[in-house]
Amino acid sequence: MITIKAKPRQIFGKKLKVSRNEGLLPVVVYGRKEKSQSFFVNTKEFKKVLASAGESTVVSFESPSGNLDVLIYAVDYHPVKNEPIHADLYAVEKGKKVEVSVPLSFVGEAPAVKELGGTLVKVLHEIKVEALPKDLPHEIEIDVSGLVTFEDHITVADLKLPTGVKVNEEAAETIALVDEQAEDESESTEAESSIDDIEVEKKGKQETETESTEE
C-alpha cells in the first residue's frame, strides 16, 4: 500500500504561508468515526502519492497519533502556480464499503475513427463505484475497439468491473461513441465569407441608392 507520513500541525490561517514555502502541505483528516485532525505532510511526497493513488486508491497515513487508511478526498490548488496548498483526507473504515469516483482510461483504436474518419467522443471521464477500500480500482479501462460504426456506443452496462466493485450509474448511460466529422471548416468559413460579402454589397447598394435619392 502507498504510504505517506505526517506530523501534527498547530499553525493555521495566514501563518501557513511560511510552512508552505518550507515544503510543507497542510492537510485535514476526518471520517465517520474519526474526529477532524490537522497535520503537515511533505508537499513533494504528497504530489507523488497523488500521482500514484489519485482519489480512488487507499493510502496508508502514518502519524504520531496512529496510522489510518485514507482516501485523498479533495485538493486545493494555488490559482497561479497550480501547486497544492491544502488537502482533505477521508479516513475509511475497514470492512465498510465506500463510494468514490474512479477515472476512466480509454485504450485501443476505434475502427469508426480509423476507417470512417469519425471523431471519438468521450461522454464520461469518471464513474461512481462502490466497494471495500481494498477492492477500489485506481482506474477503469475502456476498450474503444468495439466502436465499428457511428451507431455503436459503449455504455455503463458494457463495463468489465473488478470483483467486489459495483457501479453506481445508470446502465444505459453512454460512456463513449464515434461521431461523424463535421463539414470541412475551411469550406464553412468560405461559405460564411461569401454570405457576408453579399450582405455588404447589398448594404452598399442600398446606401448608394439612398444617397442618390437625397441628392
Beta strands, then each sheet from edge to edge (+ up, - down):
strand 1: 3-8
strand 2: 24-31
strand 3: 37-42
strand 4: 59-63
strand 5: 66-77
strand 6: 84-91
strand 7: 98-107
strand 8: 119-122
strand 9: 126-131
strand 10: 140-143
strand 11: 153-155
strand 12: 166-167
strand 13: 174-179
sheet 1: 1+ 3- 2+ 6+ 5- 4+ 1+
sheet 2: 10+ 7+ 9- 12+
sheet 3: 8+ 13- 11+
end
